[in-house]
Amino acid sequence: MALDYADMQGEYLNISKHVTRHGVVEGLKVDVQRRIKIPKKLFDFLDKN
């Protein structure tokens, strides 16, 4: 829920935010970034807006 298109870099999704009851917060709960490789076919389903 905290992700947006700006988190996409090449074929990777950078997760650096999380959602709390107060809204979206920069940084993860354990202060690390997560990087996930996204299959190329998934890009067709993403909304760039």
Secondary structure, DSSP 4 states (H G I P E B T S, - for coil): ----GGGEETTEEEE-EEEETTEEEES-TTS--EEEE--GGGGGG----
